[in-house]
Amino acid sequence: MSDIHVRQRNGILWLILDRHPRNMLTAAMLEQLSAALFKARNKPPRLIVLTGMGEEAFCAGLDLPDDAIAHNQALADTAHAIELALEALQAQGIPTVALIKGATWGAGCELAILCGTIFARDDTTLCLPVPGHSLFPRALTTALPALVGETETQHLLERSEPLNAADAMSLGLVHQILSPRRFLQDAEELLTMLISVA
């Protein structure tokens, strides 16, 4: 059974991480995500949303050994393919949105940043990977500075401290905060608005 569900409705492609309990990424999930994004490049939707199942987390990082990134070239290649696919889709004018909640840590935080637009439930905690453990380096070298600026990027990388949704929004990292009570309803309204101007 796949740990990433692919759904398409009303012009929106939903990519849903679904690995209990906190949607931590495995090598197989990265391959599934890469394949789904590559397919989307060939038959583009109007908008792409990346989100996670459950209430605890969007994605709490990697479920792999600490040295997996440094010693697994196939893993690095798959991560790079995901970076390139997201960049290509965005270059085609297709909005990519991370709809996040709860734990959004490490590689999960990087993945959200790569989307370029982040809608967060108000209980979200974002935490960048510790130095030397980045799975998606373009998230930190290109996407993050584009969102918050070079100076703030350096501060965030040096501190490596968790950010709540309000602090992340004040920095420009999060674009909209949503209440838990109306999380999906409000998100779908925002996504409909995005489609109308895309």
Residue pairs with C-beta under 8 A, 6 or more apart in sequence:
2 18
2 32
3 17
3 18
3 19
3 26
3 28
3 29
3 32
4 15
4 16
4 17
4 18
4 29
4 32
4 33
4 36
5 14
5 15
5 16
5 18
5 53
6 13
6 14
6 15
6 16
6 36
7 13
7 14
7 16
8 14
8 45
10 192
10 195
11 45
11 46
11 47
11 195
12 45
12 46
12 47
12 48
12 49
12 191
12 195
13 36
13 40
13 45
13 47
13 48
13 49
14 49
14 51
15 33
15 36
15 37
15 48
15 49
15 50
15 51
16 51
16 52
16 53
17 23
17 25
17 29
17 50
17 51
17 52
17 53
17 58
17 59
18 52
18 53
18 54
19 25
19 26
19 29
19 63
20 54
21 54
21 56
21 57
22 54
22 56
22 57
22 59
22 60
22 102
22 103
23 52
23 53
23 54
23 57
23 58
23 59
23 60
23 108
24 59
24 60
24 61
24 62
24 63
24 108
25 59
25 61
25 62
25 63
25 64
25 107
25 108
25 111
25 135
26 62
26 63
26 64
27 64
27 68
27 72
27 74
27 75
27 78
30 75
30 78
30 79
30 82
31 78
33 82
34 78
34 81
34 82
34 85
37 48
37 81
37 82
37 85
37 86
37 89
38 81
38 85
40 48
40 85
40 89
40 94
41 85
41 88
41 89
41 92
44 89
44 92
44 94
45 94
46 94
46 195
46 198
47 94
47 95
47 96
47 97
47 191
47 194
47 195
47 198
48 89
48 94
48 95
48 96
48 97
48 115
49 96
49 97
49 98
49 99
49 191
50 96
50 97
50 98
50 99
50 111
50 112
50 115
51 58
51 98
51 99
51 100
52 58
52 59
52 100
52 101
55 101
55 102
56 102
56 103
57 101
57 102
57 103
57 104
57 105
57 108
58 98
58 99
58 100
58 101
58 102
58 103
58 104
58 108
58 112
58 124
59 103
59 104
59 105
59 107
59 108
59 111
59 112
60 103
60 104
60 105
60 106
60 108
61 105
61 106
61 107
61 108
61 129
62 68
62 69
62 106
62 107
62 135
64 72
64 75
66 133
68 75
69 75
69 76
69 133
69 134
69 135
70 132
75 135
76 135
79 135
79 136
82 111
82 114
82 136
83 114
83 136
83 138
83 139
86 96
86 114
86 115
86 116
87 138
89 96
90 96
90 116
93 198
94 198
95 116
95 117
95 194
95 195
95 198
96 114
96 115
96 116
96 117
97 115
97 117
97 118
97 119
97 191
97 194
98 111
98 112
98 113
98 115
98 117
98 118
98 119
99 119
99 187
100 112
100 118
100 119
100 120
100 121
100 124
100 126
101 120
101 121
101 123
101 124
101 180
101 183
102 121
102 123
102 124
102 125
103 125
104 112
104 120
104 124
104 125
104 126
104 127
105 125
105 126
105 127
105 162
106 127
106 128
106 129
106 130
106 133
106 135
107 129
107 134
107 135
107 136
109 126
109 127
109 128
109 129
109 139
110 128
110 129
110 134
110 135
110 136
110 139
110 140
111 136
111 139
112 118
112 126
113 136
113 139
113 140
113 143
113 144
113 147
113 173
114 136
114 138
114 139
114 143
116 143
116 146
116 147
117 175
117 194
118 168
118 173
118 174
118 175
119 174
119 175
119 176
119 177
119 178
119 187
119 190
120 126
120 165
120 168
120 169
120 174
120 176
120 177
120 178
121 165
121 177
121 178
121 179
121 180
121 183
122 165
122 166
122 177
122 178
122 179
122 180
123 165
123 180
124 164
124 165
124 168
124 174
125 162
125 163
125 164
125 165
126 162
126 163
126 164
126 165
126 168
126 173
126 174
127 160
127 161
127 162
127 163
128 140
128 156
128 157
128 160
129 135
130 160
131 157
131 160
134 140
140 153
140 157
144 153
144 156
144 173
145 153
147 171
147 172
147 173
148 156
148 171
148 172
148 173
149 172
152 171
156 163
156 171
163 171
163 173
165 174
165 177
166 177
168 174
169 175
169 176
169 177
176 190
178 186
178 187
179 186
